[in-house]
Every structure is written in structure tokens, then in C-alpha cells.
């Protein structure tokens, strides 16, 4: 068995022309941790994630690489976070695309795919080797359903 046997072949995807606000709505509605971003030819670009949404609403001082270790003095509330979200909700999802993600290919062995899923703790894009086209996504939900439905 391979990644192809457990992937969702019709995942929800985003394009660089999609807006952060619309992507946030999808993430919240479906309780996704991340969504693949593709170009107009369905070539995989990267992942838009819930972590990036958090990053864009937190005070900048909190997310500077190698920055603050103690943030207990920051007194922002939910309205401050919402205000920061409103400032970026009409920006392209490109501001949040992570290209440094683990991928698998349709022919990646099943156990290797599951091992990578377990270690990355995020949905795995399944990308065709030659074309870089998104073939599908493997999520915990996809695997859970396949395992629960498997016959002994």
C-alpha cells in the first residue's frame, strides 16, 4: 500500500489570489490545521496554516525570531488581536504560505507516509514527483477513517 491508498483526492485548496479572511473562515469551519496552496495548474506551492493566522494577530514583538522569552507584560486583549486580523484579512494568503513542509508522493509507502504524518503532526500534501501537481492530502481524519473502516 502507498500514500495514494489513504489520501483525500479532492482536498480543499487555496490559490495565491485567495484572501487571508476567506482562508481563516475555511480553517475554522472545517477545523483544519492547514490547507494546501496551489497555482492555476494545480502545482503545489505550500501550506497555509492556523499557526500563521496566530502569528499575524499576535503583537510583532512576540513573534520575532529569537525575540522575547517572557511576554507576561504584554496586555493585549481579544479586540487587539481582532484589530490585527482585520488589518490582514484582505491580504493574499501568500503572506502565510509555508513552503518548507514535508511532502509525500503518491507512491510513497504507506508506513513511511504514516510515520511522516505522525512526526510532522500536520496534514501531508501528496505531490506528483515530475509535475509538482497536488494529487491529494493525507490528514489524521483520512487515516482514522481508513483504519476504522478496514476489514480484518
C-alpha positions in Angstrom: 0.0 0.0 0.0 1.0 3.6 -0.7 0.1 7.2 0.1 -2.3 7.0 -2.8 -4.4 4.5 -0.9 -5.1 6.7 2.0 -5.1 10.2 0.6 -8.0 12.5 0.1 -8.0 13.1 -3.7 -10.3 16.1 -3.6 -8.9 18.3 -0.8 -10.0 21.9 -0.3 -7.2 24.1 -1.7 -6.3 27.8 -1.8 -4.8 29.9 -4.5 -2.5 32.9 -4.1 -5.4 35.1 -5.1 -7.4 33.9 -2.1 -7.6 36.3 0.9 -6.5 35.5 4.4 -10.0 36.2 5.8 -11.6 33.6 3.5 -8.8 31.1 4.3 -9.4 31.7 8.0 -13.1 31.0 7.5 -12.3 27.7 5.8 -9.9 26.7 8.6 -12.4 27.5 11.3 -15.4 25.9 9.6 -13.6 22.6 8.8 -11.2 22.7 11.9 -8.2 22.3 9.6 -4.7 22.9 10.8 -3.5 23.7 7.3 -4.7 24.0 3.7 -2.6 23.4 0.6 -1.9 26.3 -1.7 -1.7 25.6 -5.4 -1.2 27.6 -8.6 -3.6 27.8 -11.5 -2.2 24.5 -12.9 -2.7 22.7 -9.5 1.0 22.7 -8.8 1.8 22.7 -5.1 3.2 25.9 -3.7 3.0 25.3 0.1 0.7 25.3 3.1 -1.4 28.0 4.7 -1.8 27.2 8.4 -3.6 28.1 11.6 -0.1 28.9 13.1 0.3 31.7 10.6 -3.1 33.1 11.5 -2.0 33.2 15.1 1.3 34.8 14.1 -0.3 37.6 12.2 -2.6 38.5 15.1 0.0 38.4 17.9 1.9 41.5 18.7 5.0 41.6 16.5 7.4 41.6 19.5 6.1 38.2 20.4 6.9 36.5 17.1 10.3 37.9 16.3 12.7 35.1 15.7 15.0 34.8 18.8 13.0 37.5 20.4 11.2 37.7 23.7 11.2 34.8 26.2 8.8 36.4 28.7 5.7 38.0 27.3 3.8 38.3 30.6 4.0 42.1 30.4 2.0 42.3 27.2 -1.6 43.2 28.0 -3.3 42.8 24.6 -6.9 41.5 24.6 -9.1 39.8 22.0 -10.1 43.2 20.5 -6.4 43.9 19.9 -6.0 40.6 18.2 -9.1 41.1 16.1 -7.9 44.5 15.0 -4.6 43.0 13.7 -6.6 40.3 11.9 -8.8 42.9 10.2 -5.6 44.6 9.0 -4.5 41.5 7.1 -7.8 39.8 6.2 -7.8 41.2 2.7 -4.2 40.3 2.0 -3.3 37.4 -0.2 -2.7 34.0 1.5 0.8 34.4 0.1 1.7 36.2 3.3 1.3 33.0 5.1 2.4 30.3 2.7 4.9 27.9 4.3 7.0 26.3 1.5 9.2 24.3 3.9 6.8 21.5 4.5 7.1 17.7 4.4 5.5 16.2 1.3 5.0 12.7 0.1 4.4 11.3 -3.3 1.6 9.0 -4.4 3.9 6.0 -4.5 5.4 6.7 -1.0 4.9 3.5 1.0 2.0 3.6 3.5 4.1 3.1 6.6 6.6 5.8 5.6 3.6 8.2 4.9 2.1 7.4 8.3 5.5 7.9 10.0 5.9 11.3 8.4 2.3 12.2 9.3 2.9 11.3 12.9 6.2 13.2 13.1 5.0 16.4 11.4 1.7 16.4 13.2 0.2 18.2 10.2 -1.6 17.2 7.0 0.7 15.8 4.4 0.4 17.1 0.8 0.7 14.3 -1.7 2.6 15.8 -4.7 3.4 14.2 -8.0 7.2 13.9 -8.5 7.6 15.2 -12.0 4.8 17.8 -12.3 4.6 19.0 -8.7 0.9 18.8 -9.0 -1.1 18.2 -5.9 -2.5 14.7 -6.0 -4.2 14.8 -2.6 -3.7 15.3 1.1 -3.3 12.9 4.0 -4.8 14.0 7.2 -5.3 12.3 10.6 -9.0 12.2 9.7 -8.4 10.4 6.4 -6.2 7.8 8.2 -8.6 7.4 11.1 -11.5 6.7 8.8 -9.5 4.2 6.7 -8.2 2.4 9.8 -11.7 2.2 11.4 -13.3 1.0 8.1 -10.5 -1.6 7.4 -11.5 -5.2 7.3 -9.6 -7.7 9.4 
